[in-house]
Amino acid sequence: MGKISTGGDSPQADEADLLQLQSRQTVWTREENNTLWLFLAVCDRKNQTSDTEQVSFLCRGENGMEQTKQNPLETEPIGKLLLQFSVPTVMTLLVNCLYNIIDQIFVGHAVGIDGVAATNVAFPMVTISAALALMLGDGGAANISLCLGRKEQEQAEKILGNGLSLLLLFGIGLMAVVLLGTTPLAILFGASEKVLPLSVTYMRILAFGLPFQMINMTFTAIIRADGNPQYAMKSMMAGAATNLLLDPLFIFGLDMGITGAAIATIIGQMVAGSICLLYIRKFVHIRFCKSHMKLQKDICKHICSLGFPSLCTHMANALTQIIMNHLMRSCGADTKYGSEMALSVYGMMMKIYQVAHAMFVGVASGTQPINGYNFGAKQYPRVVKTFQIAIVVSFVISVVWFLVFYFLGGVIGGLFVANNPLYREFSAYCFRLYMMGFFVYGLPQVSASFFQAIGKPKKALATALARQVFFLIPLAIVLSNRYGLFGALAAAPIADVLACATAAVYIVQEYRIWRKNGFLAAKN
């Protein structure tokens, strides 16, 4: 039976430490889309285990003798494990969604449709900053996990130092770019002439919070790699709570409108980012040294390359937002709703969509450590069972949200902009049309995570990007030219169905390979 120890031939760590090491090696992380580095982590796991069907680790019993103990990922019920790994990720992402939703609700009531549209224009900027932060966070966490698994302590600490330096450079650099080019960026992101002044005001203030937002998101991934996801979740919750408390004070109490919303947001980001920075002194498995902040080309290359899938995914989100903003503005102008209302409702709808998306990300992320470990241990039936359970759970979630979108779209719109029947009417129309195919949304998300865990990065990335890059953007452009606003919105359900079909084809192909290789005949 293969054995994993934490130090040479004589294991000297207790069970908890070994469990933390296992979590790092199977890459206990969030969403979404860390294709290449999860593949490397699985390979690292396979290199450290024997060819037997079971993988075990050692701990010392009370009598001082070595005892073999199976890892819970190999023995615990799949449903229990999936719940255990999914919930923290879902909670963290939901808290992060609150920033934008809270702002839009308060701004909608204080400023109206134009204010909501202005916050929507700024959303691509927030997404781009998230893309850069997650590239550094996911790439850094991946490298740190692999180095710790290989007992390369100093190299892991150099990665932490270099990652922090890159984070400061990217955060300050992005802030400078936004401050110097706010107006052109707002126009690029889809601002109409009417909402441009509000958009510029909102974006300029938010720019000062971008470094802290990036610190929060980057450190969240690294803190998880250090085995403390609860701390990362608490930092984000503290930031969201601060934003929630300050929004009504600044917007209504001080009558600052959209300016107050932006200030409340950056204060919340500063709180969350500062709490994350305090963790530097609390790292358990690595330590921070200023000397390691000196940038090294090879280390920076490794960080960026392993975080590249996360960058691609979120940049695709930003590109989709920008293109759809322009289509809403241009196509909406030809309808009774107008450019500003179309832009506002679409932005509001995307904020609610992010809440639903977070649940799929949580389920997908929850499968990663289970699939990664059991695939490395050659427990293929458990991998299949995990995928099957995740598909059922994601289908239930997608059906529930489909019903919410179909029947409650107008009600949701009324929460953001009150006493406007036309706004509620268009909200109901948008939700029903744009989310018409949402009941099949879950399969591509879970499939991408599945391919990540078994070391198929090309299929994982293709599945993750299929909906937006391959289908939604081209279809929205083509259909809007012929059918106007209806065509732009109808592109989404078509893209959902095509992305689901793409994922299904990849899954069927993979299962055929498994049957051919005899994987599905393995005993649990």
Disulfide bonds with the S-S distance in Angstrom:
none
